[in-house]
């Protein structure tokens, strides 16, 4: 909390997504998306975007009872909960999110496939 009583969510700087002139912390977006009743696990990364530099992408694991959960449904749900520039532009559904032995998301591993062949890389 700062002197004015404001709280700031901070994340690792190397994980920060820069979209246009906005800084987006994956932890903030993940905490909102994790509250969706159909999502069992979530990770958020920045992927290349020609117009903005990076775009927000979510990698999600569906709950077993939410097998029909769609990208549009999650993005629509997030509309009331996240500012437009923080909402994921796309969501990939996977069986499991890669983590290290202590449980930390391996973002570098998640980002790798999206940044292949892109001259400007964000690690």
Short mmCIF file of the C-alpha atoms (twelve columns), coordinates in Angstrom:
data_MODEL
# 
_entry.id   MODEL 
# 
loop_
_atom_site.group_PDB 
_atom_site.id 
_atom_site.type_symbol 
_atom_site.label_atom_id 
_atom_site.label_alt_id 
_atom_site.label_comp_id 
_atom_site.label_asym_id 
_atom_site.label_seq_id 
_atom_site.Cartn_x 
_atom_site.Cartn_y 
_atom_site.Cartn_z 
_atom_site.pdbx_PDB_model_num 
ATOM 1   C CA . UNK A 1   0.000   0.000   0.000   1 
ATOM 2   C CA . UNK A 2   1.351   3.430   -0.855  1 
ATOM 3   C CA . UNK A 3   0.992   6.656   1.196   1 
ATOM 4   C CA . UNK A 4   -2.334  7.439   -0.499  1 
ATOM 5   C CA . UNK A 5   -3.842  4.091   0.494   1 
ATOM 6   C CA . UNK A 6   -3.605  2.469   -2.936  1 
ATOM 7   C CA . UNK A 7   -2.627  -1.155  -3.414  1 
ATOM 8   C CA . UNK A 8   -0.547  -2.161  -6.409  1 
ATOM 9   C CA . UNK A 9   -0.348  -5.686  -7.758  1 
ATOM 10  C CA . UNK A 10  3.203   -6.519  -8.689  1 
ATOM 11  C CA . UNK A 11  4.618   -9.426  -10.573 1 
ATOM 12  C CA . UNK A 12  8.008   -10.346 -11.922 1 
ATOM 13  C CA . UNK A 13  9.130   -7.657  -14.358 1 
ATOM 14  C CA . UNK A 14  10.300  -10.244 -16.870 1 
ATOM 15  C CA . UNK A 15  6.760   -11.674 -16.951 1 
ATOM 16  C CA . UNK A 16  5.123   -8.285  -17.479 1 
ATOM 17  C CA . UNK A 17  3.211   -7.914  -20.744 1 
ATOM 18  C CA . UNK A 18  3.659   -4.620  -22.583 1 
ATOM 19  C CA . UNK A 19  0.692   -3.974  -24.857 1 
ATOM 20  C CA . UNK A 20  0.804   -0.561  -26.482 1 
ATOM 21  C CA . UNK A 21  1.857   1.766   -23.700 1 
ATOM 22  C CA . UNK A 22  0.225   -0.347  -20.981 1 
ATOM 23  C CA . UNK A 23  1.963   -2.668  -18.530 1 
ATOM 24  C CA . UNK A 24  -0.074  -5.753  -17.710 1 
ATOM 25  C CA . UNK A 25  0.869   -8.095  -14.890 1 
ATOM 26  C CA . UNK A 26  -0.088  -11.717 -15.572 1 
ATOM 27  C CA . UNK A 27  -0.829  -12.379 -11.881 1 
ATOM 28  C CA . UNK A 28  -3.625  -9.810  -11.895 1 
ATOM 29  C CA . UNK A 29  -5.297  -11.302 -14.972 1 
ATOM 30  C CA . UNK A 30  -4.778  -14.852 -13.694 1 
ATOM 31  C CA . UNK A 31  -6.431  -14.078 -10.358 1 
ATOM 32  C CA . UNK A 32  -9.547  -12.819 -12.138 1 
ATOM 33  C CA . UNK A 33  -9.727  -15.686 -14.654 1 
ATOM 34  C CA . UNK A 34  -9.081  -18.291 -11.946 1 
ATOM 35  C CA . UNK A 35  -12.420 -17.271 -10.404 1 
ATOM 36  C CA . UNK A 36  -14.302 -18.516 -13.487 1 
ATOM 37  C CA . UNK A 37  -16.277 -21.594 -12.424 1 
ATOM 38  C CA . UNK A 38  -15.140 -23.616 -15.455 1 
ATOM 39  C CA . UNK A 39  -11.407 -23.018 -15.081 1 
ATOM 40  C CA . UNK A 40  -9.261  -25.408 -13.044 1 
ATOM 41  C CA . UNK A 41  -5.876  -23.777 -13.756 1 
ATOM 42  C CA . UNK A 42  -4.711  -20.711 -15.647 1 
ATOM 43  C CA . UNK A 43  -1.550  -19.001 -16.873 1 
ATOM 44  C CA . UNK A 44  -1.280  -15.712 -18.751 1 
ATOM 45  C CA . UNK A 45  1.527   -14.752 -21.141 1 
ATOM 46  C CA . UNK A 46  2.297   -12.090 -23.716 1 
ATOM 47  C CA . UNK A 47  2.342   -13.133 -27.367 1 
ATOM 48  C CA . UNK A 48  3.443   -11.148 -30.439 1 
ATOM 49  C CA . UNK A 49  0.968   -8.607  -31.764 1 
ATOM 50  C CA . UNK A 50  1.754   -6.475  -34.818 1 
ATOM 51  C CA . UNK A 51  -0.271  -3.480  -33.653 1 
ATOM 52  C CA . UNK A 52  0.477   -3.478  -29.910 1 
ATOM 53  C CA . UNK A 53  3.797   -5.304  -29.497 1 
ATOM 54  C CA . UNK A 54  2.277   -7.957  -27.265 1 
ATOM 55  C CA . UNK A 55  -1.222  -9.266  -26.657 1 
ATOM 56  C CA . UNK A 56  -2.576  -11.040 -23.599 1 
ATOM 57  C CA . UNK A 57  -3.041  -14.792 -24.093 1 
ATOM 58  C CA . UNK A 58  -4.452  -17.151 -21.487 1 
ATOM 59  C CA . UNK A 59  -3.562  -20.814 -21.284 1 
ATOM 60  C CA . UNK A 60  -6.322  -22.612 -19.384 1 
ATOM 61  C CA . UNK A 61  -7.213  -26.026 -18.041 1 
ATOM 62  C CA . UNK A 62  -10.951 -26.709 -17.989 1 
ATOM 63  C CA . UNK A 63  -12.662 -28.300 -15.009 1 
ATOM 64  C CA . UNK A 64  -13.973 -31.778 -15.929 1 
ATOM 65  C CA . UNK A 65  -17.582 -30.614 -15.667 1 
ATOM 66  C CA . UNK A 66  -16.879 -27.696 -18.027 1 
ATOM 67  C CA . UNK A 67  -15.713 -29.676 -21.064 1 
ATOM 68  C CA . UNK A 68  -17.705 -27.411 -23.398 1 
ATOM 69  C CA . UNK A 69  -16.217 -24.163 -22.071 1 
ATOM 70  C CA . UNK A 70  -15.188 -21.924 -24.994 1 
ATOM 71  C CA . UNK A 71  -12.729 -19.126 -25.533 1 
ATOM 72  C CA . UNK A 72  -15.569 -16.693 -26.302 1 
ATOM 73  C CA . UNK A 73  -17.394 -17.621 -23.088 1 
ATOM 74  C CA . UNK A 74  -14.350 -16.914 -20.902 1 
ATOM 75  C CA . UNK A 75  -13.468 -13.667 -22.685 1 
ATOM 76  C CA . UNK A 76  -17.099 -12.541 -22.440 1 
ATOM 77  C CA . UNK A 77  -17.155 -13.401 -18.735 1 
ATOM 78  C CA . UNK A 78  -13.997 -11.343 -18.193 1 
ATOM 79  C CA . UNK A 79  -15.556 -8.247  -19.806 1 
ATOM 80  C CA . UNK A 80  -17.205 -7.198  -16.537 1 
ATOM 81  C CA . UNK A 81  -14.092 -7.942  -14.484 1 
ATOM 82  C CA . UNK A 82  -11.083 -6.666  -16.442 1 
ATOM 83  C CA . UNK A 83  -10.239 -3.499  -18.347 1 
ATOM 84  C CA . UNK A 84  -10.263 -4.003  -22.118 1 
ATOM 85  C CA . UNK A 85  -6.493  -3.856  -22.493 1 
ATOM 86  C CA . UNK A 86  -6.053  -6.514  -19.774 1 
ATOM 87  C CA . UNK A 87  -8.557  -9.024  -21.168 1 
ATOM 88  C CA . UNK A 88  -7.083  -11.997 -22.999 1 
ATOM 89  C CA . UNK A 89  -7.339  -11.655 -26.769 1 
ATOM 90  C CA . UNK A 90  -7.168  -15.429 -27.089 1 
ATOM 91  C CA . UNK A 91  -7.282  -18.523 -24.909 1 
ATOM 92  C CA . UNK A 92  -5.761  -21.931 -25.552 1 
ATOM 93  C CA . UNK A 93  -7.124  -24.880 -23.593 1 
ATOM 94  C CA . UNK A 94  -4.606  -27.520 -22.530 1 
ATOM 95  C CA . UNK A 95  -4.558  -30.650 -20.368 1 
ATOM 96  C CA . UNK A 96  -1.948  -29.244 -17.953 1 
ATOM 97  C CA . UNK A 97  0.108   -26.104 -17.450 1 
ATOM 98  C CA . UNK A 98  3.858   -26.767 -17.193 1 
ATOM 99  C CA . UNK A 99  5.262   -26.051 -13.739 1 
ATOM 100 C CA . UNK A 100 8.605   -26.482 -12.029 1 
ATOM 101 C CA . UNK A 101 8.966   -28.781 -8.984  1 
ATOM 102 C CA . UNK A 102 7.946   -25.966 -6.615  1 
ATOM 103 C CA . UNK A 103 4.762   -25.314 -8.602  1 
ATOM 104 C CA . UNK A 104 5.769   -22.130 -10.399 1 
ATOM 105 C CA . UNK A 105 4.387   -21.732 -13.937 1 
ATOM 106 C CA . UNK A 106 7.084   -22.181 -16.598 1 
ATOM 107 C CA . UNK A 107 6.136   -19.111 -18.639 1 
ATOM 108 C CA . UNK A 108 9.217   -19.298 -20.837 1 
ATOM 109 C CA . UNK A 109 8.119   -22.752 -21.941 1 
ATOM 110 C CA . UNK A 110 4.587   -21.488 -22.631 1 
ATOM 111 C CA . UNK A 111 5.825   -18.462 -24.615 1 
ATOM 112 C CA . UNK A 112 8.316   -20.357 -26.760 1 
ATOM 113 C CA . UNK A 113 5.941   -21.629 -29.449 1 
ATOM 114 C CA . UNK A 114 4.341   -18.212 -29.966 1 
ATOM 115 C CA . UNK A 115 7.614   -16.293 -30.286 1 
ATOM 116 C CA . UNK A 116 9.369   -18.662 -32.737 1 
ATOM 117 C CA . UNK A 117 10.452  -16.754 -35.832 1 
ATOM 118 C CA . UNK A 118 9.689   -13.345 -34.308 1 
ATOM 119 C CA . UNK A 119 12.645  -10.950 -34.416 1 
ATOM 120 C CA . UNK A 120 11.705  -9.033  -31.263 1 
ATOM 121 C CA . UNK A 121 11.572  -11.461 -28.350 1 
ATOM 122 C CA . UNK A 122 10.383  -10.919 -24.831 1 
ATOM 123 C CA . UNK A 123 11.741  -13.358 -22.242 1 
# 
